[in-house]
Each structure stands twice: as C-alpha cells, then as structure tokens.
Amino acid sequence: MDGRERVLTTLAHREPDRVPFDLGGTIVTGIHEEAYRRLVPALGLPPRALVVQDRTQHLAVVDDDVRGRLAVDTGGLFQGTPLVTRQRDEVRDGYAWIWDDFGMGWRCPVDGGLYHDLAYSPLAGDITIHDVRAQPSPEPVDAGRTAGMRERALQIRDVERRAVCIWGFGGGILETASWLRGLEQFFMDLAGEPDLACAIMDRVLEWKLAYYEHVLAQVGDLVDVFFEGDDQGTQQSLLISPEAYRRYVKPRQAELFRAIHARTPAKVALHSCGAVRPLIGDFIEIGVDVLNPVQVSAAGMDPAELKAEFGSEISFWGGGVDTQRVLWAGTPQEVRDEVHSRVDALAPGGGYVFAAIHNIQAGVPAENIIAMREASLEYGAY
C-alpha cells in the first residue's frame, strides 16, 4: 500500500498493511523548529535551511527527505500569504510581536522564547454587538491564501502518493472568538452576556464559511482529510459545561461541518485537546469523522475505553505517545513501551492514524522521535 491508500483504508475502519503515520501534515501534528534541527542530522541527512511552517508555534516544514526517511503517509496543504494583509512584525520591549489578519497580537521573548503567546485581543474592553459586526475581516477569500494549493495537492496525491490533509481557517469557532475578545472576558460573556459572545462566534463562523467555500471550490475534490480545530477541554475537564457547549457552540460547529461535507468527500477531523470524552458523541452527531489529538493523559481519555465506546463511529488520529512527559523526558525504551501500549489499544480494526499527542515540542531528543517511529512501525504492522 502507498500512504494515501493506507490512510483511506484505516479511515474506512478497515485494517491496512500497517498503521499510517503523520508528521507535519497539519499544524497540530508537527514538530518545533528546535527539535527538528536536532532530528535532521540524527537521521543522517545533510544540513539545510530550516523553513518555519507555523510562526506562532514555531513549527518547521518537514522536508521531503525527512518524510521519506520516516515513511510519513500524509502531506499538508497550508495557506499562503494573502495579497491584502494586516500581518506585520515588530520588536519592542524585549518581545518579537506578530500581528495577524484578525487584528490579534502574539508575542515571544526575543531571548530564549520558544512560542508566541496571545498578548492583544482587538475586541477587548467595553464593546457592543455593533463593534463585533464592525470588526475588520481577515479577508478569507483573498486569492493569495490558496495560490498554488491545487498544484501542491496534486503533487501530494499523485506523485508522493500520500493522503492530502488541509487545515481550516485560523483557530476554531470557540477558540478564535475567545482570542478576539480575550479569554477571561469571553467566558464571562458566555455566562453573563451570551448574545455578545454568540455574536463574536457568528462573526468567526461567517469568515470560516467564506474561506471553506473558496478553498474547497479549488481543491475539494483532491482533499482526503479536512482538519478543523476547536479546543473544548482542559487537563481535567471541559472549558465550558456540556450544556453550554450544546447550546452555544455545537449548532455553529454543525453548520460548519455540514458546509465542509457538502463541498468535499473528505473526512472531517476535529482537533480538540483535553478531557473531551463527554462531547465525543456530540462530535459524531454533527459530522466529525476523526478525533485528534486523543490526549490520553487528560481525565477520562483512556485509549482502550475510547476505542471500545466510540471506535466504530469515529477514527482516532494521534494519541501515540505523551508529549507532556514521556516523549521529551522519557528514555527511548519508555517511548517504545508507550507506543506499543497505544497501538495495541487504538489500532485493532483500523480507524487509527499514529501521531504524537499534539506537536513534538522543542526539548524532545531526536533519539526519542526515532524510537517513536521505529516502534510504531514495529508494533503497527497488521
């Protein structure tokens, strides 16, 4: 089997020749630039100029020879730079700032910083629904965002023979709304002034629907997996109650997923971190085919239980090894042991794509990444 066949087979809940493997196919299954710098020579590959794929997370583009050496089964389609943009960089007060097209500001310490964190929310403060509706658009249908995307999709599908993955527009509906408003104030609004919070989510949904219509008109026939992210969980619980999710977020996600399914035969994958088990049935109900990152270290996210309860209705993408402790602080043998356990729990019957739980972080040793891949090949054969 080639990589694309492998992914499509497992997402149809059948067993391929081996468990498919993803690294760098999305911005939530990638690798931090620092870890990537150590990985390349550890694989015996020549030095190269590193290209950053996602600037706020500092993710590296996974080069073709690295994907070949690690037998990666996926390839990612990522947005280009819009022709009309508010994006800009500046350095002040010891921080490198990135200003994005949503009007949000992200900053990273110049000395020793590893990530950009949200530091400015354009809808913070005393605002009205009118202010929300007047918020400048990030121009989702700008032609620069999709320039060359169809050619890249054909390269992934027909030449590389990997599954074509595409990431959505910005963060999720709940996420982006909270970033625009500021996290604390947004969740206070959701509890005390829900009309305002919902107006922000509706504005985000409007932008997303416009982008998806635009991009899927160009590549919808070529995409195999459409990734949308919207974190709903913390380490111990949900961000909001199940009732609040079902009242405010779920209907908007349902509209979004209907629009995606109407425009492409691709599977819809939802990236939602944390202890989201109480919502997995809801995700399935509104058209989610695949769950990522399968954060098995969070409360209630035992992989064997998830597979038994939901495995016939949803596929799992991730969950392969814990990035919070084992992958960066464990020994290579501990990594191998955890990979063995995760594959045993999630792979039977298909419906599983191996990846680390979220991105491989900056401090992860190269030998642990190699041990992860070697173990997933060894234990992932059907």
C-alpha positions in Angstrom: 0.0 0.0 0.0 1.1 3.6 -0.5 0.5 6.2 2.1 -2.8 7.5 0.7 -4.3 4.1 0.4 -3.1 3.3 4.0 -4.8 6.4 5.4 -8.0 6.0 3.4 -8.3 2.3 4.4 -7.9 3.0 8.1 -10.4 5.9 8.0 -12.9 3.5 6.4 -12.5 1.4 9.6 -10.6 -1.4 7.8 -7.1 -2.6 8.6 -4.3 -1.5 6.1 -0.9 -3.2 6.0 0.3 -1.1 8.9 -0.9 1.8 11.0 -0.5 5.1 9.0 1.9 7.7 10.3 1.5 11.5 10.3 4.2 14.1 11.0 3.8 17.6 9.6 0.5 17.0 7.8 -1.2 19.6 10.0 -0.3 22.4 12.4 -1.2 20.2 15.3 0.8 17.1 14.2 4.1 19.0 13.5 7.5 19.5 15.1 9.0 22.5 16.8 11.9 24.0 14.9 14.4 23.3 17.7 13.5 19.6 17.8 13.6 19.5 14.0 17.2 20.9 14.0 18.3 18.0 16.1 16.3 15.4 14.2 17.7 16.1 10.7 21.4 15.2 11.5 20.2 12.3 13.7 18.6 10.8 10.7 21.9 11.1 8.8 20.6 13.7 6.5 22.5 16.8 5.2 22.1 20.2 6.8 19.6 22.6 5.3 18.0 26.0 5.8 15.0 25.5 8.1 11.7 26.8 6.9 9.0 27.7 9.5 5.5 26.5 8.7 3.6 28.0 11.6 5.2 31.1 13.1 3.3 31.4 16.4 4.0 27.7 17.3 7.5 27.8 15.6 6.8 24.6 13.6 9.2 23.5 11.0 8.3 22.5 7.5 9.0 18.7 7.3 11.3 18.3 4.3 10.7 15.7 1.6 13.8 13.6 2.6 12.8 13.6 6.3 9.2 12.5 5.3 10.8 9.8 3.2 13.2 8.6 5.8 10.4 8.4 8.4 7.8 6.9 5.9 5.3 9.7 6.5 1.9 8.9 5.0 0.4 12.4 4.9 1.0 15.7 3.2 -0.4 19.1 4.2 -1.9 21.9 2.3 -1.3 25.2 4.1 -2.5 28.8 3.3 -0.3 31.2 1.6 0.1 34.9 2.4 -2.9 36.9 1.4 -2.4 39.7 -1.2 -4.2 42.2 1.1 -3.0 41.7 4.6 -2.7 43.3 8.0 0.1 40.9 9.0 3.2 42.7 10.3 6.1 42.1 12.7 7.7 44.3 15.2 10.2 44.1 18.1 9.7 46.1 21.2 10.3 45.8 25.0 12.2 42.6 24.6 9.5 40.8 22.6 9.1 39.8 19.0 5.5 40.6 18.0 3.4 39.1 15.2 0.2 40.9 14.3 -2.2 38.7 12.3 -5.1 39.4 9.9 -7.7 39.1 12.7 -6.1 42.1 14.4 -4.6 39.9 17.2 -1.1 40.4 18.6 1.1 37.5 19.5 4.5 37.9 21.3 7.5 35.8 22.1 10.6 36.8 24.2 13.4 37.7 21.9 15.9 35.9 24.1 15.1 32.3 24.7 11.4 32.4 23.6 10.0 29.2 22.1 6.5 30.2 21.2 4.3 33.2 20.5 1.5 33.8 23.0 -1.6 35.8 22.6 -1.0 39.3 24.0 -3.5 41.6 22.4 -7.2 41.0 21.7 -8.9 43.6 19.4 -12.4 43.2 20.9 -11.3 43.5 24.5 -12.9 46.1 26.8 -16.3 47.7 26.7 -17.9 46.7 23.4 -21.3 46.2 21.8 -22.6 43.8 19.2 -22.2 46.7 16.7 -18.4 46.7 17.4 -18.3 43.0 16.8 -20.1 43.4 13.4 -17.7 46.2 12.6 -14.6 44.2 13.3 -12.4 44.2 10.1 -12.5 41.0 8.2 -9.3 38.9 7.8 -10.3 38.7 4.1 -10.8 34.9 3.9 -11.3 34.7 0.1 -8.1 36.5 -0.7 -6.5 34.7 -3.7 -3.1 34.7 -2.0 -4.3 32.2 0.6 -4.9 29.5 -2.0 -2.2 30.3 -4.6 -0.6 27.1 -5.8 -2.7 24.9 -3.5 -4.2 22.8 -6.2 -0.8 22.0 -7.7 0.5 21.1 -4.3 -2.5 18.8 -3.7 -1.8 17.0 -7.0 1.8 16.6 -6.0 0.9 15.0 -2.7 -1.8 12.8 -4.1 -0.4 11.7 -7.4 3.4 11.9 -7.1 4.1 11.4 -3.4 1.1 9.1 -3.0 0.3 10.5 0.4 -3.0 11.4 1.9 -3.9 15.1 1.3 -4.7 17.0 4.5 -5.8 20.6 4.8 -6.1 22.8 7.8 -9.0 25.1 8.4 -9.1 28.9 8.7 -7.5 30.2 11.9 -8.5 28.5 15.2 -11.9 27.1 15.9 -15.1 29.0 16.5 -14.9 29.0 20.3 -11.1 29.5 20.2 -11.0 32.4 17.8 -13.9 34.1 19.5 -12.1 33.9 22.8 -8.9 35.1 21.3 -10.6 38.1 19.7 -12.3 39.1 23.0 -9.7 37.9 25.5 -10.2 34.5 27.2 -11.3 35.6 30.6 -13.8 38.2 29.3 -15.2 35.9 26.6 -16.1 33.2 29.1 -17.6 35.8 31.4 -19.7 37.0 28.4 -20.7 33.4 27.6 -22.1 33.1 31.1 -23.5 36.6 31.6 -24.0 38.2 28.2 -24.3 35.3 25.8 -25.7 37.4 23.0 -22.4 39.3 22.7 -20.4 36.1 22.9 -22.6 34.5 20.3 -22.2 37.5 18.0 -18.4 37.1 18.1 -18.8 33.3 17.3 -21.1 34.1 14.5 -18.6 36.6 13.0 -15.9 33.9 13.1 -18.3 31.4 11.5 -19.1 33.8 8.7 -15.3 34.1 7.9 -14.8 30.4 8.1 -17.7 29.6 5.8 -16.5 32.1 3.2 -13.0 30.6 3.3 -14.2 27.0 3.0 -16.4 27.8 0.1 -13.4 29.5 -1.6 -10.8 26.8 -0.9 -13.0 23.8 -1.5 -14.1 25.1 -4.8 -10.4 24.7 -5.8 -9.2 21.6 -4.0 -12.3 19.9 -2.5 -12.1 17.0 -5.0 -8.4 16.4 -4.0 -8.6 16.6 -0.2 -8.7 13.4 1.8 -8.9 14.9 5.4 -10.2 18.3 6.3 -8.9 19.4 9.8 -10.7 21.9 11.9 -9.5 22.8 15.3 -11.5 23.9 18.3 -10.2 23.0 21.8 -13.0 22.2 24.2 -11.0 20.6 27.0 -8.6 21.2 29.8 -6.4 18.6 31.5 -9.1 17.7 34.0 -12.5 18.8 32.5 -14.2 20.8 29.7 -13.7 24.5 29.2 -17.5 25.0 29.4 -20.2 22.8 30.6 -21.7 20.2 28.2 -25.0 22.1 28.3 -23.2 25.4 27.3 -21.4 23.6 24.6 -24.6 22.1 23.2 -26.5 25.4 23.4 -23.9 27.8 22.0 -21.0 26.0 20.2 -22.4 22.8 18.8 -25.0 24.3 16.5 -22.4 26.6 14.9 -19.9 23.7 14.5 -22.7 21.6 13.0 -23.3 24.3 10.4 -19.6 24.5 9.6 -19.2 20.7 9.3 -22.3 20.5 7.0 -20.8 23.1 4.8 -17.5 21.1 4.5 -19.2 17.8 3.9 -21.3 19.4 1.2 -18.2 20.6 -0.7 -15.8 17.7 -0.4 -15.8 13.9 0.0 -13.0 14.3 2.6 -13.3 13.1 6.1 -13.7 15.9 8.7 -11.2 15.8 11.5 -11.7 17.8 14.7 -8.7 18.8 16.8 -9.9 19.2 20.3 -7.5 19.0 23.2 -8.1 17.8 26.7 -10.7 15.8 28.6 -13.3 15.9 25.8 -14.8 12.4 26.3 -18.3 13.8 27.4 -18.6 15.5 24.0 -17.3 12.8 21.6 -20.9 11.6 21.0 -21.8 15.2 20.1 -18.9 15.4 17.7 -20.0 12.3 15.9 -23.6 13.5 15.8 -22.5 16.7 13.9 -20.4 15.0 11.3 -16.9 14.6 12.8 -15.2 11.6 11.3 -11.9 11.8 13.1 -10.8 13.0 16.6 -7.3 14.5 17.2 -5.1 14.7 19.3 -6.5 12.0 21.6 -4.9 13.4 24.7 -4.8 10.2 26.7 -3.1 12.0 29.6 -6.3 14.0 30.3 -9.1 12.9 32.6 -11.3 10.2 31.2 -9.3 9.7 28.0 -8.2 6.1 28.4 -7.4 4.9 24.9 -8.8 1.4 25.3 -12.1 2.8 26.7 -12.3 5.3 23.9 -11.8 2.7 21.3 -14.4 0.4 22.8 -17.0 3.1 23.2 -16.6 5.1 20.1 -14.2 3.2 17.7 -17.0 2.0 15.4 -18.2 5.6 14.7 -15.1 7.7 14.8 -11.4 7.3 13.9 -8.6 8.4 16.2 -5.6 10.5 14.9 -2.8 10.9 17.4 -2.6 9.5 20.9 0.6 7.7 20.0 2.9 8.9 22.8 2.5 11.5 25.6 4.3 14.8 24.6 3.8 16.2 28.1 6.3 13.8 29.8 7.3 10.6 28.0 8.4 11.9 24.6 10.6 14.7 26.0 11.7 13.3 29.4 11.5 9.5 29.0 14.1 7.1 27.7 13.9 5.7 24.2 12.7 2.4 25.8 9.9 4.2 27.7 8.9 5.8 24.4 8.8 2.4 22.7 6.8 0.9 25.5 4.2 3.7 25.4 3.9 3.4 21.6 3.3 -0.3 22.0 0.6 0.3 24.5 -1.2 2.9 22.4 -1.1 0.9 19.2 -2.4 -2.1 21.0 -5.4 0.0 22.3 -6.2 2.1 19.2 -5.2 0.2 16.1 -7.3 -3.0 16.0 -9.9 -2.9 13.2 -8.5 0.2 11.6 -9.7 3.7 12.4 -6.3 4.8 13.7 -3.6 7.1 12.4 -0.4 7.3 14.5 0.9 10.7 15.6 2.2 12.2 18.8 -0.2 13.8 21.1 -0.1 17.3 19.5 3.1 18.8 18.2 6.5 17.5 19.1 7.9 20.1 21.4 11.2 22.0 21.4 13.0 19.9 24.0 12.3 16.5 22.6 15.5 14.5 22.0 16.0 13.2 18.4 16.6 9.7 19.7 13.1 9.7 21.2 11.5 10.7 18.0 13.4 8.0 16.1 12.4 5.5 18.8 8.7 6.6 18.4 8.8 6.0 14.7 10.7 2.7 14.9 8.3 1.4 17.5 5.2 2.5 15.5 6.5 0.6 12.5 7.3 -2.5 14.5 4.1 -2.7 16.5 1.8 -1.1 13.9 2.0 -4.0 11.4 -1.3 -5.7 11.0 
